[in-house]
């Protein structure tokens, strides 16, 4: 068998995105209904006031709509953060590390010593009163 990796389009189809957002909206709506007591006996409603169950359904609809929109926008923004060219590459290292930090050999210790030397040099310049120049970028 060949190991085929799915493309970005296959991973995030619009129907799946809408389905996930709809599931989040239904979940939020049900939680709102339960928390507002729609399955309990209603209290006595004064004349001219909205029935508590009807009020619960209205609030639940608003909460479900907000959850649907927020979920859909969040997923869309997260999809924009992914480079389509990166979807086909295989990643064999931690994804949150920069390229130069992931060295397995003792390269990180040398980088720490160089960083300490830069900090000491910056501290000496600040003590002399020549702190007009910005610190060196890392």
Backbone as a chain_set.jsonl record, in Angstrom:
{"seq": "XXXXXXXXXXXXXXXXXXXXXXXXXXXXXXXXXXXXXXXXXXXXXXXXXXXXXXXXXXXXXXXXXXXXXXXXXXXXXXXXXXXXXXXXXXXXXXXXXXXXXXXXXXXXXXXXXXXXXXXXXXXXXXXXXXXXXXXXXX", "coords": {"N": [[0.831, -1.176, 0.0], [0.441, 2.243, -0.671], [1.487, 5.189, 0.987], [-0.484, 7.747, 1.136], [-0.704, 11.186, 1.442], [-3.229, 13.39, 2.401], [-4.431, 16.246, 0.578], [-4.59, 19.802, 1.22], [-7.066, 20.778, 0.417], [-8.563, 18.435, 0.495], [-8.493, 17.915, 3.207], [-9.842, 20.057, 4.44], [-12.705, 20.534, 3.528], [-15.383, 22.557, 2.337], [-17.939, 21.685, 3.16], [-17.361, 20.129, 5.369], [-16.288, 22.07, 7.075], [-18.502, 23.756, 7.459], [-20.176, 21.879, 8.646], [-18.803, 21.312, 11.038], [-18.925, 23.834, 12.274], [-21.688, 24.049, 12.492], [-22.213, 21.934, 14.251], [-20.931, 22.9, 16.543], [-22.552, 25.106, 17.019], [-25.043, 23.892, 17.54], [-24.389, 22.506, 19.862], [-23.796, 24.673, 21.603], [-26.307, 25.891, 21.626], [-27.946, 23.893, 22.802], [-26.768, 23.67, 25.333], [-27.347, 26.219, 26.28], [-30.16, 26.134, 26.312], [-30.608, 24.128, 28.253], [-29.377, 25.275, 30.474], [-31.003, 27.457, 30.902], [-33.291, 26.32, 31.801], [-35.297, 25.008, 30.224], [-36.371, 22.49, 30.247], [-37.68, 22.241, 32.591], [-40.454, 22.725, 34.831], [-42.429, 25.533, 34.046], [-42.413, 28.736, 35.674], [-44.951, 30.762, 37.243], [-46.255, 33.102, 35.053], [-46.318, 36.558, 34.915], [-48.864, 38.845, 33.694], [-48.432, 40.07, 30.421], [-45.732, 39.57, 30.22], [-43.028, 37.815, 28.658], [-43.137, 34.341, 28.001], [-41.158, 32.056, 29.911], [-40.051, 29.78, 28.635], [-40.22, 30.393, 25.931], [-38.599, 32.634, 25.881], [-36.178, 31.377, 26.525], [-35.764, 29.808, 24.233], [-35.404, 31.818, 22.32], [-33.075, 33.145, 23.236], [-31.349, 30.969, 23.113], [-31.27, 30.516, 20.354], [-29.982, 32.861, 19.518], [-27.482, 32.587, 20.805], [-26.612, 30.214, 19.596], [-26.384, 31.068, 16.94], [-24.356, 33.003, 17.174], [-22.262, 31.345, 18.061], [-21.986, 29.71, 15.794], [-21.123, 31.54, 13.801], [-18.756, 32.594, 14.953], [-17.206, 30.26, 15.203], [-16.965, 29.49, 12.508], [-15.6, 31.71, 11.381], [-13.242, 31.651, 12.893], [-12.106, 29.151, 12.185], [-11.71, 29.632, 9.459], [-9.841, 31.725, 9.527], [-7.708, 30.416, 10.775], [-7.102, 28.565, 8.806], [-6.062, 30.246, 6.884], [-3.603, 30.789, 7.942], [-1.992, 28.684, 7.356], [0.454, 27.613, 5.162], [-0.037, 26.575, 1.887], [1.943, 25.162, 0.481], [3.404, 24.012, 2.48], [1.833, 21.967, 3.346], [2.29, 19.632, 1.965], [4.77, 18.778, 2.718], [6.713, 16.593, 4.812], [6.956, 16.632, 8.267], [9.486, 16.276, 10.55], [10.288, 17.238, 12.976], [9.898, 19.253, 15.967], [7.244, 21.547, 15.585], [7.059, 24.143, 16.539], [9.546, 25.153, 17.011], [12.217, 27.221, 15.874], [14.236, 27.012, 12.877], [17.024, 27.187, 13.479], [17.148, 26.595, 16.191], [16.632, 23.943, 16.685], [18.796, 22.159, 16.811], [20.413, 19.091, 17.362], [22.957, 18.338, 18.129], [25.542, 19.796, 20.216], [25.049, 22.537, 19.616], [23.34, 24.438, 20.704], [24.378, 25.245, 23.138], [26.613, 26.747, 22.421], [25.346, 28.882, 21.185], [24.023, 29.993, 23.357], [26.161, 30.952, 24.879], [27.187, 32.88, 23.182], [25.033, 34.617, 23.145], [25.038, 35.453, 25.794], [27.431, 36.862, 25.833], [26.82, 38.946, 24.066], [24.865, 40.232, 25.56], [26.346, 41.105, 27.73], [28.068, 42.897, 26.478], [26.222, 44.795, 25.61], [25.349, 45.678, 28.083], [27.662, 46.919, 29.084], [27.899, 49.069, 27.326], [25.625, 50.487, 27.972], [26.247, 51.256, 30.556], [28.283, 53.064, 30.122], [26.94, 55.18, 29.113], [26.411, 55.368, 26.448], [24.025, 54.557, 25.248], [22.468, 55.074, 23.003], [22.126, 53.672, 20.597], [20.03, 51.063, 19.302], [19.455, 47.773, 20.738], [21.142, 44.817, 19.518], [19.583, 42.746, 17.052], [18.14, 39.502, 17.586]], "CA": [[0.0, 0.0, 0.0], [1.165, 3.508, -0.679], [1.082, 6.124, 2.028], [-0.872, 8.993, 0.495], [-1.088, 12.251, 2.358], [-4.305, 14.178, 1.798], [-4.13, 17.645, 0.303], [-5.288, 20.757, 2.075], [-8.458, 20.819, -0.021], [-9.222, 17.232, 0.984], [-8.618, 17.99, 4.661], [-10.786, 21.081, 4.864], [-13.742, 20.782, 2.542], [-16.362, 23.513, 2.879], [-19.04, 21.002, 3.848], [-16.863, 19.731, 6.686], [-16.167, 23.279, 7.886], [-19.855, 24.158, 7.85], [-20.68, 20.867, 9.578], [-18.177, 21.514, 12.342], [-19.498, 25.06, 12.843], [-23.073, 23.745, 12.855], [-22.17, 21.101, 15.462], [-20.603, 23.791, 17.661], [-23.73, 25.93, 17.269], [-26.051, 23.044, 18.183], [-23.912, 22.275, 21.23], [-23.992, 25.905, 22.38], [-27.751, 26.084, 21.784], [-28.477, 22.93, 23.775], [-26.272, 24.067, 26.657], [-28.119, 27.397, 26.68], [-31.517, 25.692, 26.661], [-30.573, 23.394, 29.52], [-29.033, 26.176, 31.575], [-32.128, 28.372, 31.144], [-34.372, 25.563, 32.413], [-36.4, 24.765, 29.31], [-36.934, 21.174, 30.531], [-38.306, 22.292, 33.908], [-41.798, 23.312, 34.845], [-42.306, 26.991, 34.037], [-42.982, 29.462, 36.812], [-46.141, 31.542, 36.9], [-45.821, 34.248, 34.265], [-47.209, 37.713, 35.048], [-49.5, 39.308, 32.461], [-47.636, 40.952, 29.586], [-44.33, 39.163, 30.184], [-42.745, 36.71, 27.75], [-43.041, 33.034, 28.659], [-39.741, 31.716, 30.1], [-39.57, 28.823, 27.639], [-40.049, 31.113, 24.671], [-37.399, 33.454, 26.071], [-35.034, 30.474, 26.469], [-35.552, 29.443, 22.837], [-34.862, 32.986, 21.61], [-31.678, 33.318, 23.664], [-30.606, 29.828, 22.585], [-31.045, 30.772, 18.927], [-28.959, 33.906, 19.39], [-26.206, 32.003, 21.215], [-26.22, 29.26, 18.562], [-25.941, 31.85, 15.776], [-23.052, 33.588, 17.49], [-21.281, 30.252, 18.077], [-21.775, 29.287, 14.406], [-20.331, 32.545, 13.093], [-17.421, 32.663, 15.55], [-16.486, 29.041, 14.84], [-16.657, 29.533, 11.081], [-14.568, 32.719, 11.151], [-12.002, 31.182, 13.515], [-11.524, 28.094, 11.347], [-11.248, 30.249, 8.212], [-8.599, 32.453, 9.811], [-6.651, 29.439, 11.037], [-6.719, 27.982, 7.523], [-5.229, 31.219, 6.185], [-2.271, 30.793, 8.536], [-1.252, 27.534, 6.864], [0.969, 27.748, 3.807], [-0.404, 25.36, 1.144], [3.14, 24.411, 0.1], [3.866, 23.277, 3.66], [0.949, 20.84, 3.617], [2.792, 18.416, 1.329], [6.033, 18.378, 3.344], [6.649, 15.788, 6.017], [7.659, 17.322, 9.345], [10.097, 15.329, 11.477], [10.835, 17.996, 14.103], [8.854, 20.044, 16.604], [6.845, 22.599, 14.651], [7.124, 25.468, 17.135], [10.926, 25.592, 17.094], [12.799, 27.776, 14.66], [15.191, 26.109, 12.234], [18.337, 27.209, 14.121], [17.065, 26.159, 17.585], [16.374, 22.528, 16.798], [20.007, 21.364, 16.63], [20.544, 18.016, 18.335], [24.314, 18.389, 18.672], [25.73, 20.829, 21.221], [25.03, 23.877, 19.037], [22.564, 25.38, 21.5], [25.23, 25.789, 24.193], [27.433, 27.807, 21.829], [24.464, 30.023, 20.951], [23.749, 30.636, 24.641], [27.364, 31.683, 25.281], [27.257, 34.071, 22.328], [23.977, 35.526, 23.58], [25.481, 36.064, 27.043], [28.465, 37.835, 25.487], [26.143, 40.121, 23.502], [24.182, 40.935, 26.638], [27.369, 41.781, 28.523], [28.544, 44.034, 25.699], [25.162, 45.806, 25.66], [25.326, 46.229, 29.436], [28.803, 47.825, 29.218], [27.595, 50.279, 26.57], [24.621, 51.24, 28.712], [26.899, 51.832, 31.716], [29.088, 54.185, 29.672], [26.073, 56.269, 28.702], [26.308, 55.365, 24.997], [22.889, 53.709, 24.969], [21.659, 55.68, 21.959], [21.838, 52.704, 19.556], [19.155, 49.99, 19.76], [20.163, 46.496, 20.932], [21.295, 43.979, 18.324], [18.476, 41.768, 16.937], [18.512, 38.088, 17.82]], "C": [[0.878, 1.244, 0.0], [0.608, 4.418, 0.391], [0.781, 7.474, 1.379], [-1.263, 10.005, 1.555], [-2.169, 13.087, 1.684], [-3.871, 15.621, 1.578], [-4.924, 18.531, 1.242], [-6.77, 20.814, 1.713], [-9.218, 19.598, 0.488], [-9.429, 17.277, 2.496], [-9.724, 18.941, 5.102], [-11.776, 21.411, 3.75], [-14.764, 21.738, 3.153], [-17.515, 22.847, 3.628], [-18.601, 20.577, 5.246], [-16.733, 20.936, 7.607], [-17.536, 23.736, 8.377], [-20.456, 23.16, 8.842], [-20.102, 21.022, 10.967], [-18.744, 22.76, 13.028], [-20.942, 24.823, 13.277], [-23.125, 22.9, 14.126], [-21.843, 21.951, 16.692], [-21.804, 24.657, 18.021], [-24.824, 25.127, 17.967], [-25.656, 22.775, 19.63], [-24.154, 23.501, 22.106], [-25.472, 26.156, 22.621], [-28.35, 25.151, 22.822], [-28.028, 23.285, 25.181], [-27.052, 25.279, 27.164], [-29.532, 27.015, 27.088], [-31.549, 24.998, 28.02], [-30.289, 24.342, 30.678], [-30.148, 27.177, 31.875], [-33.375, 27.634, 31.626], [-35.542, 25.278, 31.496], [-37.066, 23.409, 29.578], [-37.558, 21.109, 31.927], [-39.708, 22.867, 33.779], [-41.681, 24.822, 34.887], [-42.943, 27.608, 35.282], [-44.23, 30.207, 36.329], [-45.684, 32.829, 36.228], [-46.804, 35.394, 34.467], [-47.748, 38.148, 33.675], [-48.577, 40.273, 31.714], [-46.156, 40.599, 29.517], [-44.178, 37.943, 29.285], [-42.591, 35.415, 28.538], [-41.573, 32.626, 28.776], [-39.208, 30.725, 29.062], [-39.353, 29.497, 26.287], [-38.811, 31.996, 24.735], [-36.136, 32.592, 25.976], [-34.737, 30.074, 25.025], [-34.96, 30.601, 22.035], [-33.389, 33.187, 21.966], [-30.816, 32.184, 23.124], [-30.321, 29.996, 21.099], [-29.97, 31.815, 18.697], [-27.582, 33.346, 19.738], [-25.707, 31.015, 20.156], [-25.73, 29.994, 17.314], [-24.573, 32.462, 15.989], [-21.971, 32.506, 17.474], [-20.971, 29.78, 16.658], [-20.847, 30.255, 13.684], [-18.904, 32.601, 13.636], [-16.594, 31.429, 15.181], [-16.071, 29.069, 13.375], [-15.54, 30.531, 10.777], [-13.225, 32.267, 11.729], [-11.332, 30.106, 12.661], [-10.984, 28.686, 10.056], [-9.944, 31.013, 8.428], [-7.442, 31.504, 10.098], [-6.193, 28.758, 9.747], [-5.847, 28.944, 6.718], [-3.792, 31.231, 6.709], [-1.397, 29.66, 8.012], [-0.84, 27.781, 5.423], [0.636, 26.469, 3.034], [0.805, 24.529, 0.718], [3.658, 23.571, 1.269], [3.017, 22.041, 3.936], [1.472, 19.541, 3.01], [4.095, 17.938, 1.941], [5.775, 17.503, 4.563], [7.499, 16.457, 7.081], [8.161, 16.287, 10.339], [10.728, 16.023, 12.674], [9.687, 18.736, 14.782], [8.519, 21.269, 15.756], [6.969, 24.001, 15.235], [8.546, 25.98, 17.309], [11.352, 26.213, 15.784], [13.827, 26.806, 14.124], [16.514, 26.048, 12.988], [18.306, 26.716, 15.567], [16.966, 24.653, 17.732], [17.59, 21.641, 16.666], [20.126, 20.329, 17.744], [21.932, 18.023, 18.943], [24.447, 19.608, 19.571], [25.714, 22.249, 20.697], [24.29, 24.886, 19.89], [23.428, 26.003, 22.598], [26.108, 26.91, 23.653], [26.601, 29.053, 21.591], [24.148, 30.76, 22.244], [24.946, 31.456, 25.101], [27.496, 32.959, 24.462], [26.202, 35.088, 22.75], [24.377, 36.214, 24.883], [26.542, 37.118, 26.778], [27.863, 39.099, 24.905], [25.462, 40.932, 24.589], [25.186, 41.703, 27.489], [27.881, 43.007, 27.782], [27.506, 45.152, 25.698], [25.105, 46.466, 27.031], [26.47, 47.212, 29.646], [28.53, 49.138, 28.49], [26.571, 51.126, 27.312], [25.245, 51.907, 29.932], [27.729, 53.049, 31.324], [28.238, 55.374, 29.244], [25.932, 56.37, 27.191], [25.114, 54.513, 24.548], [21.961, 54.298, 23.916], [21.262, 54.647, 20.89], [20.951, 51.608, 20.117], [19.94, 48.699, 19.921], [20.163, 45.687, 19.641], [20.146, 42.982, 18.247], [19.0, 40.358, 17.109], [17.833, 37.204, 16.842]], "O": [[1.943, 1.264, 0.617], [-0.592, 4.418, 0.666], [1.696, 8.251, 1.106], [-2.053, 9.713, 2.453], [-2.032, 13.452, 0.516], [-3.038, 16.146, 2.316], [-5.811, 18.07, 1.962], [-7.627, 20.889, 2.593], [-10.383, 19.707, 0.871], [-10.413, 16.746, 3.011], [-10.459, 18.646, 6.045], [-11.676, 22.458, 3.112], [-14.979, 21.721, 4.365], [-18.009, 23.387, 4.618], [-19.38, 20.656, 6.197], [-17.035, 20.839, 8.796], [-17.712, 24.062, 9.55], [-21.163, 23.553, 9.77], [-20.813, 20.884, 11.962], [-19.011, 22.74, 14.23], [-21.374, 25.335, 14.31], [-23.981, 23.121, 14.983], [-22.415, 21.741, 17.761], [-22.049, 24.917, 19.199], [-25.464, 25.63, 18.89], [-26.502, 22.812, 20.524], [-24.66, 23.38, 23.222], [-25.856, 26.589, 23.707], [-29.173, 25.572, 23.634], [-28.817, 23.211, 26.122], [-27.38, 25.354, 28.348], [-30.048, 27.509, 28.09], [-32.43, 25.265, 28.837], [-30.895, 24.223, 31.743], [-30.229, 27.692, 32.99], [-34.414, 28.26, 31.839], [-36.686, 25.301, 31.949], [-38.211, 23.201, 29.176], [-37.924, 20.029, 32.39], [-40.084, 23.419, 32.746], [-40.908, 25.352, 35.685], [-43.885, 27.062, 35.857], [-44.507, 30.259, 35.131], [-44.841, 33.555, 36.754], [-47.999, 35.23, 34.221], [-47.154, 37.85, 32.639], [-48.01, 41.186, 32.314], [-45.399, 41.271, 28.816], [-45.098, 37.133, 29.166], [-41.987, 35.399, 29.611], [-40.81, 32.829, 27.831], [-38.05, 30.815, 28.654], [-38.391, 29.187, 25.585], [-38.061, 32.097, 23.764], [-35.133, 33.026, 25.409], [-33.571, 30.009, 24.635], [-34.111, 30.389, 21.169], [-32.555, 33.377, 21.081], [-29.676, 32.411, 22.72], [-29.234, 29.648, 20.637], [-29.143, 31.679, 17.794], [-26.613, 33.611, 19.026], [-24.514, 30.982, 19.853], [-24.751, 29.571, 16.698], [-23.728, 32.444, 15.094], [-20.885, 32.723, 16.936], [-19.818, 29.48, 16.347], [-19.892, 29.834, 13.03], [-17.948, 32.651, 12.862], [-15.407, 31.548, 14.878], [-14.942, 28.708, 13.042], [-14.634, 30.23, 9.999], [-12.183, 32.483, 11.111], [-10.121, 30.151, 12.442], [-9.913, 28.289, 9.598], [-9.042, 30.948, 7.593], [-6.31, 31.773, 9.699], [-5.019, 28.413, 9.613], [-4.986, 28.507, 5.954], [-2.872, 31.636, 5.998], [-0.182, 29.679, 8.209], [-1.666, 28.112, 4.573], [0.991, 25.379, 3.483], [0.698, 23.308, 0.604], [4.284, 22.532, 1.057], [3.439, 21.158, 4.683], [1.133, 18.459, 3.489], [4.495, 16.797, 1.709], [4.765, 17.647, 5.251], [8.649, 16.812, 6.82], [7.381, 15.518, 10.902], [11.611, 15.46, 13.32], [8.6, 18.83, 14.212], [9.419, 21.951, 15.265], [6.983, 24.97, 14.476], [8.74, 27.126, 17.714], [10.912, 25.795, 14.713], [14.248, 25.885, 14.824], [17.083, 24.965, 13.13], [19.367, 26.439, 16.125], [17.2, 24.133, 18.823], [17.43, 20.445, 16.424], [19.961, 20.649, 18.921], [22.089, 17.749, 20.132], [23.502, 20.391, 19.663], [26.339, 23.114, 21.311], [24.578, 26.08, 19.813], [23.231, 27.166, 22.951], [26.33, 27.909, 24.337], [27.09, 30.167, 21.775], [24.019, 31.984, 22.255], [24.773, 32.541, 25.656], [27.876, 34.003, 24.993], [26.453, 36.292, 22.715], [24.102, 37.398, 25.075], [26.552, 38.162, 27.43], [28.324, 40.202, 25.199], [25.472, 42.162, 24.556], [24.91, 42.823, 27.921], [28.106, 44.05, 28.396], [27.862, 46.327, 25.775], [24.845, 47.664, 27.139], [26.288, 48.232, 30.31], [28.893, 50.206, 28.984], [26.645, 52.355, 27.283], [24.832, 53.002, 30.313], [27.865, 53.978, 32.12], [28.767, 56.466, 29.036], [25.389, 57.356, 26.691], [25.213, 53.811, 23.541], [20.76, 54.03, 23.95], [20.168, 54.738, 20.334], [21.089, 51.247, 21.286], [20.992, 48.541, 19.302], [19.294, 45.854, 18.785], [19.761, 42.418, 19.271], [20.159, 40.066, 16.813], [18.018, 35.988, 16.877]]}, "num_chains": 1, "name": "protein.A"}
